[in-house]
Amino acid sequence: MEKRTRRTFDANFKHNALRMVFDEGVPLEEVARKLDIHRQVLHRWKQDYKQDPKNAFPGRGRRKDLEEENRKLRQALKNAEEEREILKKTLTILSRPRSIDSGL
């Protein structure tokens, strides 16, 4: 039995396939047959595109953007947690009763 490898399609390929369906009016099944892809795959691309045309096919580039944003957010969270700890320590020090001898 031959093992099939999973094929990947870039965003341009997906857009061209959907252009055939939407703009040229070619039936989805026929486009799938012409491009040698399963009709369910093409149907899923169509649904994804209808839900969010701008971000329907993010590809690897979009993932890198999300990873970068995630890294920045983690760093901002770390900074906020450090600031919070500093403020807690400061509050502890400043809330102690002051003695006359300490000069405060």
Gaussian input, Z-matrix of N, CA and C with variables (Angstrom, degrees):
# hf/3-21g

backbone

0 1
 N
 C     1     B1
 C     2     B2     1     A1
 N     3     B3     2     A2     1     D1
 C     4     B4     3     A3     2     D2
 C     5     B5     4     A4     3     D3
 N     6     B6     5     A5     4     D4
 C     7     B7     6     A6     5     D5
 C     8     B8     7     A7     6     D6
 N     9     B9     8     A8     7     D7
 C    10    B10     9     A9     8     D8
 C    11    B11    10    A10     9     D9
 N    12    B12    11    A11    10    D10
 C    13    B13    12    A12    11    D11
 C    14    B14    13    A13    12    D12
 N    15    B15    14    A14    13    D13
 C    16    B16    15    A15    14    D14
 C    17    B17    16    A16    15    D15
 N    18    B18    17    A17    16    D16
 C    19    B19    18    A18    17    D17
 C    20    B20    19    A19    18    D18
 N    21    B21    20    A20    19    D19
 C    22    B22    21    A21    20    D20
 C    23    B23    22    A22    21    D21
 N    24    B24    23    A23    22    D22
 C    25    B25    24    A24    23    D23
 C    26    B26    25    A25    24    D24
 N    27    B27    26    A26    25    D25
 C    28    B28    27    A27    26    D26
 C    29    B29    28    A28    27    D27
 N    30    B30    29    A29    28    D28
 C    31    B31    30    A30    29    D29
 C    32    B32    31    A31    30    D30
 N    33    B33    32    A32    31    D31
 C    34    B34    33    A33    32    D32
 C    35    B35    34    A34    33    D33
 N    36    B36    35    A35    34    D34
 C    37    B37    36    A36    35    D35
 C    38    B38    37    A37    36    D36
 N    39    B39    38    A38    37    D37
 C    40    B40    39    A39    38    D38
 C    41    B41    40    A40    39    D39
 N    42    B42    41    A41    40    D40
 C    43    B43    42    A42    41    D41
 C    44    B44    43    A43    42    D42
 N    45    B45    44    A44    43    D43
 C    46    B46    45    A45    44    D44
 C    47    B47    46    A46    45    D45
 N    48    B48    47    A47    46    D46
 C    49    B49    48    A48    47    D47
 C    50    B50    49    A49    48    D48
 N    51    B51    50    A50    49    D49
 C    52    B52    51    A51    50    D50
 C    53    B53    52    A52    51    D51
 N    54    B54    53    A53    52    D52
 C    55    B55    54    A54    53    D53
 C    56    B56    55    A55    54    D54
 N    57    B57    56    A56    55    D55
 C    58    B58    57    A57    56    D56
 C    59    B59    58    A58    57    D57
 N    60    B60    59    A59    58    D58
 C    61    B61    60    A60    59    D59
 C    62    B62    61    A61    60    D60
 N    63    B63    62    A62    61    D61
 C    64    B64    63    A63    62    D62
 C    65    B65    64    A64    63    D63
 N    66    B66    65    A65    64    D64
 C    67    B67    66    A66    65    D65
 C    68    B68    67    A67    66    D66
 N    69    B69    68    A68    67    D67
 C    70    B70    69    A69    68    D68
 C    71    B71    70    A70    69    D69
 N    72    B72    71    A71    70    D70
 C    73    B73    72    A72    71    D71
 C    74    B74    73    A73    72    D72
 N    75    B75    74    A74    73    D73
 C    76    B76    75    A75    74    D74
 C    77    B77    76    A76    75    D75
 N    78    B78    77    A77    76    D76
 C    79    B79    78    A78    77    D77
 C    80    B80    79    A79    78    D78
 N    81    B81    80    A80    79    D79
 C    82    B82    81    A81    80    D80
 C    83    B83    82    A82    81    D81
 N    84    B84    83    A83    82    D82
 C    85    B85    84    A84    83    D83
 C    86    B86    85    A85    84    D84
 N    87    B87    86    A86    85    D85
 C    88    B88    87    A87    86    D86
 C    89    B89    88    A88    87    D87
 N    90    B90    89    A89    88    D88
 C    91    B91    90    A90    89    D89
 C    92    B92    91    A91    90    D90
 N    93    B93    92    A92    91    D91
 C    94    B94    93    A93    92    D92
 C    95    B95    94    A94    93    D93
 N    96    B96    95    A95    94    D94
 C    97    B97    96    A96    95    D95
 C    98    B98    97    A97    96    D96
 N    99    B99    98    A98    97    D97
 C   100   B100    99    A99    98    D98
 C   101   B101   100   A100    99    D99
 N   102   B102   101   A101   100   D100
 C   103   B103   102   A102   101   D101
 C   104   B104   103   A103   102   D102
 N   105   B105   104   A104   103   D103
 C   106   B106   105   A105   104   D104
 C   107   B107   106   A106   105   D105
 N   108   B108   107   A107   106   D106
 C   109   B109   108   A108   107   D107
 C   110   B110   109   A109   108   D108
 N   111   B111   110   A110   109   D109
 C   112   B112   111   A111   110   D110
 C   113   B113   112   A112   111   D111
 N   114   B114   113   A113   112   D112
 C   115   B115   114   A114   113   D113
 C   116   B116   115   A115   114   D114
 N   117   B117   116   A116   115   D115
 C   118   B118   117   A117   116   D116
 C   119   B119   118   A118   117   D117
 N   120   B120   119   A119   118   D118
 C   121   B121   120   A120   119   D119
 C   122   B122   121   A121   120   D120
 N   123   B123   122   A122   121   D121
 C   124   B124   123   A123   122   D122
 C   125   B125   124   A124   123   D123
 N   126   B126   125   A125   124   D124
 C   127   B127   126   A126   125   D125
 C   128   B128   127   A127   126   D126
 N   129   B129   128   A128   127   D127
 C   130   B130   129   A129   128   D128
 C   131   B131   130   A130   129   D129
 N   132   B132   131   A131   130   D130
 C   133   B133   132   A132   131   D131
 C   134   B134   133   A133   132   D132
 N   135   B135   134   A134   133   D133
 C   136   B136   135   A135   134   D134
 C   137   B137   136   A136   135   D135
 N   138   B138   137   A137   136   D136
 C   139   B139   138   A138   137   D137
 C   140   B140   139   A139   138   D138
 N   141   B141   140   A140   139   D139
 C   142   B142   141   A141   140   D140
 C   143   B143   142   A142   141   D141
 N   144   B144   143   A143   142   D142
 C   145   B145   144   A144   143   D143
 C   146   B146   145   A145   144   D144
 N   147   B147   146   A146   145   D145
 C   148   B148   147   A147   146   D146
 C   149   B149   148   A148   147   D147
 N   150   B150   149   A149   148   D148
 C   151   B151   150   A150   149   D149
 C   152   B152   151   A151   150   D150
 N   153   B153   152   A152   151   D151
 C   154   B154   153   A153   152   D152
 C   155   B155   154   A154   153   D153
 N   156   B156   155   A155   154   D154
 C   157   B157   156   A156   155   D155
 C   158   B158   157   A157   156   D156
 N   159   B159   158   A158   157   D157
 C   160   B160   159   A159   158   D158
 C   161   B161   160   A160   159   D159
 N   162   B162   161   A161   160   D160
 C   163   B163   162   A162   161   D161
 C   164   B164   163   A163   162   D162
 N   165   B165   164   A164   163   D163
 C   166   B166   165   A165   164   D164
 C   167   B167   166   A166   165   D165
 N   168   B168   167   A167   166   D166
 C   169   B169   168   A168   167   D167
 C   170   B170   169   A169   168   D168
 N   171   B171   170   A170   169   D169
 C   172   B172   171   A171   170   D170
 C   173   B173   172   A172   171   D171
 N   174   B174   173   A173   172   D172
 C   175   B175   174   A174   173   D173
 C   176   B176   175   A175   174   D174
 N   177   B177   176   A176   175   D175
 C   178   B178   177   A177   176   D176
 C   179   B179   178   A178   177   D177
 N   180   B180   179   A179   178   D178
 C   181   B181   180   A180   179   D179
 C   182   B182   181   A181   180   D180
 N   183   B183   182   A182   181   D181
 C   184   B184   183   A183   182   D182
 C   185   B185   184   A184   183   D183
 N   186   B186   185   A185   184   D184
 C   187   B187   186   A186   185   D185
 C   188   B188   187   A187   186   D186
 N   189   B189   188   A188   187   D187
 C   190   B190   189   A189   188   D188
 C   191   B191   190   A190   189   D189
 N   192   B192   191   A191   190   D190
 C   193   B193   192   A192   191   D191
 C   194   B194   193   A193   192   D192
 N   195   B195   194   A194   193   D193
 C   196   B196   195   A195   194   D194
 C   197   B197   196   A196   195   D195
 N   198   B198   197   A197   196   D196
 C   199   B199   198   A198   197   D197
 C   200   B200   199   A199   198   D198
 N   201   B201   200   A200   199   D199
 C   202   B202   201   A201   200   D200
 C   203   B203   202   A202   201   D201
 N   204   B204   203   A203   202   D202
 C   205   B205   204   A204   203   D203
 C   206   B206   205   A205   204   D204
 N   207   B207   206   A206   205   D205
 C   208   B208   207   A207   206   D206
 C   209   B209   208   A208   207   D207
 N   210   B210   209   A209   208   D208
 C   211   B211   210   A210   209   D209
 C   212   B212   211   A211   210   D210
 N   213   B213   212   A212   211   D211
 C   214   B214   213   A213   212   D212
 C   215   B215   214   A214   213   D213
 N   216   B216   215   A215   214   D214
 C   217   B217   216   A216   215   D215
 C   218   B218   217   A217   216   D216
 N   219   B219   218   A218   217   D217
 C   220   B220   219   A219   218   D218
 C   221   B221   220   A220   219   D219
 N   222   B222   221   A221   220   D220
 C   223   B223   222   A222   221   D221
 C   224   B224   223   A223   222   D222
 N   225   B225   224   A224   223   D223
 C   226   B226   225   A225   224   D224
 C   227   B227   226   A226   225   D225
 N   228   B228   227   A227   226   D226
 C   229   B229   228   A228   227   D227
 C   230   B230   229   A229   228   D228
 N   231   B231   230   A230   229   D229
 C   232   B232   231   A231   230   D230
 C   233   B233   232   A232   231   D231
 N   234   B234   233   A233   232   D232
 C   235   B235   234   A234   233   D233
 C   236   B236   235   A235   234   D234
 N   237   B237   236   A236   235   D235
 C   238   B238   237   A237   236   D236
 C   239   B239   238   A238   237   D237
 N   240   B240   239   A239   238   D238
 C   241   B241   240   A240   239   D239
 C   242   B242   241   A241   240   D240
 N   243   B243   242   A242   241   D241
 C   244   B244   243   A243   242   D242
 C   245   B245   244   A244   243   D243
 N   246   B246   245   A245   244   D244
 C   247   B247   246   A246   245   D245
 C   248   B248   247   A247   246   D246
 N   249   B249   248   A248   247   D247
 C   250   B250   249   A249   248   D248
 C   251   B251   250   A250   249   D249
 N   252   B252   251   A251   250   D250
 C   253   B253   252   A252   251   D251
 C   254   B254   253   A253   252   D252
 N   255   B255   254   A254   253   D253
 C   256   B256   255   A255   254   D254
 C   257   B257   256   A256   255   D255
 N   258   B258   257   A257   256   D256
 C   259   B259   258   A258   257   D257
 C   260   B260   259   A259   258   D258
 N   261   B261   260   A260   259   D259
 C   262   B262   261   A261   260   D260
 C   263   B263   262   A262   261   D261
 N   264   B264   263   A263   262   D262
 C   265   B265   264   A264   263   D263
 C   266   B266   265   A265   264   D264
 N   267   B267   266   A266   265   D265
 C   268   B268   267   A267   266   D266
 C   269   B269   268   A268   267   D267
 N   270   B270   269   A269   268   D268
 C   271   B271   270   A270   269   D269
 C   272   B272   271   A271   270   D270
 N   273   B273   272   A272   271   D271
 C   274   B274   273   A273   272   D272
 C   275   B275   274   A274   273   D273
 N   276   B276   275   A275   274   D274
 C   277   B277   276   A276   275   D275
 C   278   B278   277   A277   276   D276
 N   279   B279   278   A278   277   D277
 C   280   B280   279   A279   278   D278
 C   281   B281   280   A280   279   D279
 N   282   B282   281   A281   280   D280
 C   283   B283   282   A282   281   D281
 C   284   B284   283   A283   282   D282
 N   285   B285   284   A284   283   D283
 C   286   B286   285   A285   284   D284
 C   287   B287   286   A286   285   D285
 N   288   B288   287   A287   286   D286
 C   289   B289   288   A288   287   D287
 C   290   B290   289   A289   288   D288
 N   291   B291   290   A290   289   D289
 C   292   B292   291   A291   290   D290
 C   293   B293   292   A292   291   D291
 N   294   B294   293   A293   292   D292
 C   295   B295   294   A294   293   D293
 C   296   B296   295   A295   294   D294
 N   297   B297   296   A296   295   D295
 C   298   B298   297   A297   296   D296
 C   299   B299   298   A298   297   D297
 N   300   B300   299   A299   298   D298
 C   301   B301   300   A300   299   D299
 C   302   B302   301   A301   300   D300
 N   303   B303   302   A302   301   D301
 C   304   B304   303   A303   302   D302
 C   305   B305   304   A304   303   D303
 N   306   B306   305   A305   304   D304
 C   307   B307   306   A306   305   D305
 C   308   B308   307   A307   306   D306
 N   309   B309   308   A308   307   D307
 C   310   B310   309   A309   308   D308
 C   311   B311   310   A310   309   D309

   B1=1.4560
   B2=1.5265
   B3=1.2962
   B4=1.4574
   B5=1.5248
   B6=1.3153
   B7=1.4607
   B8=1.5288
   B9=1.3279
   B10=1.4633
   B11=1.5132
   B12=1.3001
   B13=1.4565
   B14=1.5168
   B15=1.2901
   B16=1.4607
   B17=1.5283
   B18=1.3028
   B19=1.4589
   B20=1.5251
   B21=1.3088
   B22=1.4614
   B23=1.5267
   B24=1.3017
   B25=1.4583
   B26=1.5188
   B27=1.3126
   B28=1.4627
   B29=1.5278
   B30=1.3176
   B31=1.4664
   B32=1.5248
   B33=1.3157
   B34=1.4596
   B35=1.5367
   B36=1.3196
   B37=1.4638
   B38=1.5272
   B39=1.3193
   B40=1.4650
   B41=1.5267
   B42=1.3345
   B43=1.4679
   B44=1.5305
   B45=1.3229
   B46=1.4642
   B47=1.5252
   B48=1.3175
   B49=1.4641
   B50=1.5256
   B51=1.3151
   B52=1.4686
   B53=1.5220
   B54=1.3125
   B55=1.4652
   B56=1.5345
   B57=1.3336
   B58=1.4675
   B59=1.5281
   B60=1.3172
   B61=1.4697
   B62=1.5254
   B63=1.3343
   B64=1.4664
   B65=1.5257
   B66=1.3154
   B67=1.4629
   B68=1.5264
   B69=1.3218
   B70=1.4620
   B71=1.5258
   B72=1.3287
   B73=1.4578
   B74=1.5192
   B75=1.3191
   B76=1.4643
   B77=1.5307
   B78=1.3328
   B79=1.4709
   B80=1.5324
   B81=1.3067
   B82=1.4574
   B83=1.5300
   B84=1.3213
   B85=1.4646
   B86=1.5250
   B87=1.3333
   B88=1.4634
   B89=1.5299
   B90=1.3191
   B91=1.4677
   B92=1.5241
   B93=1.3194
   B94=1.4670
   B95=1.5226
   B96=1.3126
   B97=1.4658
   B98=1.5316
   B99=1.3491
   B100=1.4686
   B101=1.5264
   B102=1.3267
   B103=1.4665
   B104=1.5269
   B105=1.3274
   B106=1.4624
   B107=1.5305
   B108=1.3341
   B109=1.4673
   B110=1.5248
   B111=1.2973
   B112=1.4649
   B113=1.5270
   B114=1.3190
   B115=1.4722
   B116=1.5224
   B117=1.3412
   B118=1.4654
   B119=1.5313
   B120=1.3212
   B121=1.4701
   B122=1.5247
   B123=1.3198
   B124=1.4642
   B125=1.5249
   B126=1.3188
   B127=1.4670
   B128=1.5351
   B129=1.3393
   B130=1.4665
   B131=1.5346
   B132=1.3383
   B133=1.4657
   B134=1.5275
   B135=1.3278
   B136=1.4662
   B137=1.5285
   B138=1.3336
   B139=1.4664
   B140=1.5296
   B141=1.3242
   B142=1.4656
   B143=1.5234
   B144=1.3264
   B145=1.4583
   B146=1.5244
   B147=1.3145
   B148=1.4663
   B149=1.5257
   B150=1.3340
   B151=1.4636
   B152=1.5229
   B153=1.3327
   B154=1.4632
   B155=1.5264
   B156=1.3344
   B157=1.4664
   B158=1.5309
   B159=1.3118
   B160=1.4644
   B161=1.5298
   B162=1.3169
   B163=1.4662
   B164=1.5241
   B165=1.3196
   B166=1.4614
   B167=1.5238
   B168=1.3082
   B169=1.4613
   B170=1.5232
   B171=1.3217
   B172=1.4626
   B173=1.5160
   B174=1.3092
   B175=1.4575
   B176=1.5147
   B177=1.2903
   B178=1.4591
   B179=1.5206
   B180=1.3128
   B181=1.4641
   B182=1.5141
   B183=1.3005
   B184=1.4669
   B185=1.5237
   B186=1.3205
   B187=1.4574
   B188=1.5309
   B189=1.3223
   B190=1.4659
   B191=1.5199
   B192=1.3307
   B193=1.4635
   B194=1.5242
   B195=1.3121
   B196=1.4627
   B197=1.5212
   B198=1.3269
   B199=1.4634
   B200=1.5283
   B201=1.3201
   B202=1.4651
   B203=1.5273
   B204=1.3272
   B205=1.4607
   B206=1.5316
   B207=1.3187
   B208=1.4590
   B209=1.5296
   B210=1.3343
   B211=1.4621
   B212=1.5271
   B213=1.3268
   B214=1.4666
   B215=1.5267
   B216=1.3162
   B217=1.4651
   B218=1.5258
   B219=1.3222
   B220=1.4705
   B221=1.5268
   B222=1.3290
   B223=1.4641
   B224=1.5266
   B225=1.3228
   B226=1.4632
   B227=1.5265
   B228=1.3236
   B229=1.4617
   B230=1.5245
   B231=1.3167
   B232=1.4660
   B233=1.5295
   B234=1.3343
   B235=1.4700
   B236=1.5290
   B237=1.3198
   B238=1.4664
   B239=1.5275
   B240=1.3342
   B241=1.4675
   B242=1.5291
   B243=1.3421
   B244=1.4678
   B245=1.5278
   B246=1.3312
   B247=1.4657
   B248=1.5247
   B249=1.3104
   B250=1.4627
   B251=1.5263
   B252=1.3120
   B253=1.4663
   B254=1.5274
   B255=1.3257
   B256=1.4705
   B257=1.5210
   B258=1.3252
   B259=1.4599
   B260=1.5269
   B261=1.3218
   B262=1.4629
   B263=1.5264
   B264=1.3335
   B265=1.4639
   B266=1.5254
   B267=1.3289
   B268=1.4622
   B269=1.5186
   B270=1.3120
   B271=1.4570
   B272=1.5245
   B273=1.3181
   B274=1.4652
   B275=1.5240
   B276=1.3202
   B277=1.4710
   B278=1.5230
   B279=1.3193
   B280=1.4622
   B281=1.5294
   B282=1.3050
   B283=1.4602
   B284=1.5270
   B285=1.3141
   B286=1.4654
   B287=1.5253
   B288=1.3175
   B289=1.4746
   B290=1.5306
   B291=1.2965
   B292=1.4644
   B293=1.5219
   B294=1.2827
   B295=1.4665
   B296=1.5218
   B297=1.2983
   B298=1.4644
   B299=1.5195
   B300=1.3089
   B301=1.4553
   B302=1.5258
   B303=1.3090
   B304=1.4630
   B305=1.5203
   B306=1.3145
   B307=1.4503
   B308=1.5167
   B309=1.2904
   B310=1.4694
   B311=1.4668
   A1=109.04
   A2=116.48
   A3=121.71
   A4=110.38
   A5=114.98
   A6=119.68
   A7=108.81
   A8=116.07
   A9=120.48
   A10=109.68
   A11=115.59
   A12=119.64
   A13=108.59
   A14=115.19
   A15=120.65
   A16=108.87
   A17=115.67
   A18=120.12
   A19=109.86
   A20=115.65
   A21=120.46
   A22=108.26
   A23=114.66
   A24=121.01
   A25=108.43
   A26=116.07
   A27=118.65
   A28=110.26
   A29=114.94
   A30=120.80
   A31=111.44
   A32=117.50
   A33=121.20
   A34=110.96
   A35=116.61
   A36=121.08
   A37=110.30
   A38=116.09
   A39=121.17
   A40=110.96
   A41=116.22
   A42=119.91
   A43=110.82
   A44=116.81
   A45=119.93
   A46=111.35
   A47=116.86
   A48=120.29
   A49=110.46
   A50=116.47
   A51=119.97
   A52=111.70
   A53=117.28
   A54=120.66
   A55=109.46
   A56=116.00
   A57=119.66
   A58=110.45
   A59=116.60
   A60=120.81
   A61=110.68
   A62=117.00
   A63=120.89
   A64=112.84
   A65=117.43
   A66=121.06
   A67=113.23
   A68=116.03
   A69=119.41
   A70=112.65
   A71=116.95
   A72=120.66
   A73=115.14
   A74=116.79
   A75=120.18
   A76=107.92
   A77=118.21
   A78=120.02
   A79=111.66
   A80=115.13
   A81=121.98
   A82=111.77
   A83=116.91
   A84=120.93
   A85=111.37
   A86=116.35
   A87=120.55
   A88=110.97
   A89=116.85
   A90=120.45
   A91=109.64
   A92=116.60
   A93=120.67
   A94=110.33
   A95=117.03
   A96=121.19
   A97=110.66
   A98=117.33
   A99=120.91
   A100=111.75
   A101=116.22
   A102=120.38
   A103=112.69
   A104=116.82
   A105=122.75
   A106=111.84
   A107=114.26
   A108=120.39
   A109=107.72
   A110=116.48
   A111=120.30
   A112=108.97
   A113=116.07
   A114=119.42
   A115=111.92
   A116=117.82
   A117=120.50
   A118=111.33
   A119=116.31
   A120=120.12
   A121=109.16
   A122=115.78
   A123=120.40
   A124=110.85
   A125=117.59
   A126=121.54
   A127=110.48
   A128=117.34
   A129=121.07
   A130=110.53
   A131=116.60
   A132=119.50
   A133=110.10
   A134=116.16
   A135=121.32
   A136=110.46
   A137=117.23
   A138=120.92
   A139=110.93
   A140=116.55
   A141=120.40
   A142=110.79
   A143=116.02
   A144=120.42
   A145=111.41
   A146=117.59
   A147=120.62
   A148=111.65
   A149=117.34
   A150=120.94
   A151=111.84
   A152=116.87
   A153=120.20
   A154=109.42
   A155=117.43
   A156=120.24
   A157=114.05
   A158=116.64
   A159=119.79
   A160=112.22
   A161=117.34
   A162=121.34
   A163=112.96
   A164=117.61
   A165=120.54
   A166=112.78
   A167=117.53
   A168=121.20
   A169=109.58
   A170=117.32
   A171=120.24
   A172=114.31
   A173=118.28
   A174=120.09
   A175=111.78
   A176=116.37
   A177=120.76
   A178=112.28
   A179=118.03
   A180=120.52
   A181=112.24
   A182=117.29
   A183=122.01
   A184=110.33
   A185=116.22
   A186=120.37
   A187=109.70
   A188=117.19
   A189=120.38
   A190=110.47
   A191=116.76
   A192=120.31
   A193=110.48
   A194=116.01
   A195=120.06
   A196=111.24
   A197=116.61
   A198=119.68
   A199=110.67
   A200=117.02
   A201=120.99
   A202=110.38
   A203=116.63
   A204=120.14
   A205=110.33
   A206=116.40
   A207=121.36
   A208=110.51
   A209=116.87
   A210=121.25
   A211=110.64
   A212=116.88
   A213=120.96
   A214=110.96
   A215=116.96
   A216=120.20
   A217=111.67
   A218=116.81
   A219=119.75
   A220=110.95
   A221=116.54
   A222=120.58
   A223=110.22
   A224=117.85
   A225=121.16
   A226=110.55
   A227=116.98
   A228=121.00
   A229=110.54
   A230=117.11
   A231=121.37
   A232=110.32
   A233=116.60
   A234=120.62
   A235=111.11
   A236=116.98
   A237=120.80
   A238=110.93
   A239=116.67
   A240=119.74
   A241=111.21
   A242=116.97
   A243=120.49
   A244=110.68
   A245=116.91
   A246=120.75
   A247=110.63
   A248=116.51
   A249=121.27
   A250=110.75
   A251=117.51
   A252=120.99
   A253=111.00
   A254=116.81
   A255=120.57
   A256=109.94
   A257=117.27
   A258=120.98
   A259=111.74
   A260=117.39
   A261=120.15
   A262=110.64
   A263=117.06
   A264=120.72
   A265=110.43
   A266=116.12
   A267=120.35
   A268=110.51
   A269=117.20
   A270=121.67
   A271=110.78
   A272=116.87
   A273=120.93
   A274=110.41
   A275=116.20
   A276=120.58
   A277=110.52
   A278=117.48
   A279=120.91
   A280=113.03
   A281=118.18
   A282=119.87
   A283=112.91
   A284=117.31
   A285=120.59
   A286=108.73
   A287=115.90
   A288=117.94
   A289=109.94
   A290=115.20
   A291=120.24
   A292=109.61
   A293=113.79
   A294=117.58
   A295=108.88
   A296=115.86
   A297=121.16
   A298=110.55
   A299=117.93
   A300=122.59
   A301=112.84
   A302=118.31
   A303=120.07
   A304=112.65
   A305=117.61
   A306=120.41
   A307=113.28
   A308=117.55
   A309=120.17
   A310=109.96
   D1=130.12
   D2=-177.62
   D3=-83.43
   D4=131.70
   D5=179.00
   D6=-87.50
   D7=127.10
   D8=-179.93
   D9=-87.11
   D10=137.79
   D11=176.27
   D12=-90.79
   D13=148.48
   D14=-179.60
   D15=-76.28
   D16=123.22
   D17=179.54
   D18=-87.44
   D19=147.94
   D20=175.44
   D21=-117.60
   D22=147.61
   D23=-178.38
   D24=-127.35
   D25=134.10
   D26=179.41
   D27=-78.43
   D28=168.49
   D29=-176.47
   D30=-60.83
   D31=-35.87
   D32=-179.47
   D33=-63.20
   D34=-42.49
   D35=177.84
   D36=-61.08
   D37=-44.81
   D38=-178.86
   D39=-64.02
   D40=-43.11
   D41=178.96
   D42=-63.48
   D43=-41.31
   D44=178.91
   D45=-64.10
   D46=-40.03
   D47=178.09
   D48=-62.85
   D49=-44.44
   D50=-179.75
   D51=-70.37
   D52=-30.23
   D53=176.78
   D54=-62.14
   D55=-38.80
   D56=177.65
   D57=-62.46
   D58=-39.11
   D59=-178.77
   D60=-72.99
   D61=-51.13
   D62=-174.05
   D63=-77.47
   D64=-52.73
   D65=-172.21
   D66=-81.27
   D67=-41.86
   D68=-175.60
   D69=-91.88
   D70=-11.34
   D71=177.13
   D72=73.06
   D73=18.40
   D74=178.67
   D75=-74.68
   D76=132.74
   D77=179.97
   D78=-57.81
   D79=145.42
   D80=-177.00
   D81=-55.77
   D82=-43.61
   D83=-179.01
   D84=-61.74
   D85=-39.14
   D86=-179.48
   D87=-68.63
   D88=-41.26
   D89=177.73
   D90=-62.54
   D91=-43.84
   D92=179.25
   D93=-60.27
   D94=-42.71
   D95=179.94
   D96=-65.68
   D97=-44.15
   D98=-179.98
   D99=-62.00
   D100=-38.84
   D101=-176.25
   D102=-91.24
   D103=-0.57
   D104=179.76
   D105=57.30
   D106=49.45
   D107=174.14
   D108=-128.67
   D109=156.46
   D110=179.81
   D111=-69.99
   D112=141.95
   D113=-177.56
   D114=-62.48
   D115=-30.99
   D116=178.48
   D117=-65.75
   D118=-34.30
   D119=177.33
   D120=-63.68
   D121=-48.25
   D122=179.08
   D123=-63.63
   D124=-38.33
   D125=177.86
   D126=-62.56
   D127=-41.57
   D128=178.86
   D129=-64.80
   D130=-41.45
   D131=176.82
   D132=-60.26
   D133=-41.00
   D134=179.80
   D135=-62.57
   D136=-44.85
   D137=178.75
   D138=-63.44
   D139=-45.41
   D140=179.45
   D141=-59.51
   D142=-41.95
   D143=-179.00
   D144=-67.14
   D145=-39.74
   D146=179.33
   D147=-66.31
   D148=-35.43
   D149=-179.36
   D150=-71.08
   D151=-43.64
   D152=-176.29
   D153=-152.09
   D154=84.39
   D155=-175.52
   D156=-56.76
   D157=-36.19
   D158=-176.13
   D159=-68.78
   D160=-39.60
   D161=-175.43
   D162=-113.42
   D163=22.44
   D164=-175.35
   D165=-64.70
   D166=-37.88
   D167=-175.72
   D168=-127.80
   D169=78.67
   D170=-172.96
   D171=-66.16
   D172=-34.94
   D173=-178.38
   D174=65.27
   D175=-167.77
   D176=-176.96
   D177=-74.26
   D178=-32.70
   D179=-179.03
   D180=-62.14
   D181=-42.87
   D182=179.60
   D183=-64.41
   D184=-37.95
   D185=179.79
   D186=-62.88
   D187=-39.54
   D188=178.59
   D189=-63.70
   D190=-38.72
   D191=177.29
   D192=-61.69
   D193=-43.17
   D194=179.85
   D195=-66.88
   D196=-38.44
   D197=177.83
   D198=-64.81
   D199=-39.83
   D200=178.38
   D201=-65.45
   D202=-43.36
   D203=177.84
   D204=-62.77
   D205=-40.74
   D206=178.41
   D207=-61.72
   D208=-42.89
   D209=178.83
   D210=-61.79
   D211=-44.18
   D212=179.53
   D213=-63.95
   D214=-41.74
   D215=179.60
   D216=-65.96
   D217=-38.20
   D218=176.62
   D219=-63.66
   D220=-40.30
   D221=178.55
   D222=-65.93
   D223=-41.57
   D224=178.41
   D225=-63.64
   D226=-39.67
   D227=177.32
   D228=-63.78
   D229=-43.37
   D230=178.85
   D231=-60.49
   D232=-44.54
   D233=178.71
   D234=-62.20
   D235=-42.90
   D236=179.99
   D237=-64.20
   D238=-39.28
   D239=178.27
   D240=-65.76
   D241=-39.41
   D242=177.68
   D243=-64.35
   D244=-43.29
   D245=178.34
   D246=-61.76
   D247=-40.47
   D248=179.05
   D249=-61.86
   D250=-43.43
   D251=179.10
   D252=-63.91
   D253=-40.59
   D254=177.87
   D255=-62.22
   D256=-44.64
   D257=179.77
   D258=-64.73
   D259=-38.32
   D260=177.60
   D261=-62.88
   D262=-43.31
   D263=179.56
   D264=-65.68
   D265=-40.93
   D266=179.05
   D267=-62.84
   D268=-43.70
   D269=178.85
   D270=-61.45
   D271=-40.36
   D272=178.50
   D273=-62.19
   D274=-44.98
   D275=-179.21
   D276=-66.18
   D277=-45.33
   D278=-175.84
   D279=-74.34
   D280=-20.11
   D281=-179.35
   D282=-88.49
   D283=-2.89
   D284=176.51
   D285=-69.86
   D286=147.20
   D287=176.22
   D288=-64.51
   D289=138.87
   D290=-178.18
   D291=-91.60
   D292=138.52
   D293=175.78
   D294=-100.96
   D295=153.37
   D296=-179.43
   D297=-65.32
   D298=-33.85
   D299=-177.56
   D300=-70.67
   D301=-23.59
   D302=-174.67
   D303=-74.85
   D304=-16.29
   D305=178.72
   D306=84.94
   D307=4.83
   D308=178.73
   D309=-95.02

